């Protein structure tokens, strides 16, 4: 197996600058060659035997053909590699800074590749996938710090497509020529076995850290998003959040999005949202198991024909939901539930079991009259309740994530004919559902302002039970769309052995440092952990 590897595919994307390939080709044009830094993930290391073997090929007359995969745009490039520079697996600066793009010439990486030519393969996806399908995956356990690869199902299988590459959270693929007998199928989502095939976890996944990021009302679009959406811009939402989280020393391992990824449910806007998720995946070693999301009213298409007074109100059509459904397929690799709810299960570092139940409150047909009106519906609640039987009578922290607000949030709304009012039509049904099923915390967005309430109700045995309701302001809306002069916001949820802490921060598109807005501390025993709730 040592020399089975014939070449590699290096993953990259334009984050710090707008055109990575252009910057490197400029140096090749001016000086004959360029050094390309390998940005390894924390779980990756240099497999010395394979790198030594590849370096020998580099030194041959024709060099080594290396492939560069742009995971943001799904383009493929060929590069003529004539050397690989690395020192005992330690991070090193470029061998020649004057042959390295200035934006990272002084940054230390685990390895540097010398390229004498970089060419784009094709604009056509069919040509790109045909080129990839010439190769099959090789197993290289030494590439991983653990000494064991988690990508076993891929080995000995022909590469299927750029989509298949994109879903794998790794930065180098070791490949050999495809040969007869190799498996040909597509692996759409490596971790789908952990769910029921519809984004409902059956197992509890251990978090790497106790910190969760909560964002809401992102409103990705060219006109209504407060940050930049172009590749390579350091005022992208993902990069701004990373800077603030780094300053707060929060290393997140899970993300909650309480709806409104987009402004008008356009395909382009969902692609911006998908790139945001891809950025977070690379920054924080996340994958499809690391997200709990729900749709917002802006994510479901409006009825093109409008609503007529004599029509019966109906639930949102399959056509209205289709863009969001396609988005979910891409980020999770599985078909979403019919009602668009999901259940994610994980263990904190202190082994506290948590269930995050994300519901669809946008079930009404989305004519303009109903955009502000949330509703979950009995069918969806019954389906979720059935899924929760898996942990019935267990000590589990249950968090309900929804877009619309469960309780009134706006101080006052003006009575007007044909006015779009903001309300939850079945809020009492949802409150009873929360009490009955031991849900201790409800998170929501929608109103672009923060909110907090402690609700005490009686359960079926007439015992008093408390649950918390916390709302978050908009993370991505432009200033004109924010409520009552508020700033953009994000939140960090931090678990300890005894409590959940929710810290909300403002987020300024101007680049100013974030400052705290509100902090809430909730004892875990009031969320069902350490009791027999559930």
Buried (B, 14 or more C-beta within 10 A) or exposed (E): EEEBBBBBBBBBBBBBBEEBBEBBBEBBEEEEBBBBBBBBBEEBBBBEBBBEBBBEBBEEEEBBBBBBBBBBEBBBBBBBBBBBBBEEEEEBBBBBEEBBBEEBBEEEBBBBBBBBBBEBBEEEBEEBBEBBBEBBBBBBEBBBEEEEBBBEEBBBBBBBBBBBBBBBBBBBBBBBEBEEEBBEEEBBBBBBEBBBEBBBBEEBBEBBBBBBBBBBBBBBBEEBBBBBBEBBBEBBBBBBBBBBBEEBEBBBBBBBBBBBBBBBBBEEBBBBBBBBBBBBBBBBBBBBBBBBBBBBBBBBBBBEEEBEEEEEEEBBEEEBBBBBBEBBBBBBBBEBBBBBBBBBBBBBBEEBBBBBBBBBBBBBBBBEBBBBBBBBBEEBBEBBEEBBEBBEEBBBBBBBBBBBBBBBBBEEEEEEEEEBBBBBBBBEBBBBBBBBBBBBBBBBBBBBBBBEBEBEBEBEEEEEBEBBBBBBBBBBBBEEBBBEEBBBBBBBBBBBEEBBBBBBBBBBBEEEEBEEBBEBEBEBBBBBBBBEBB
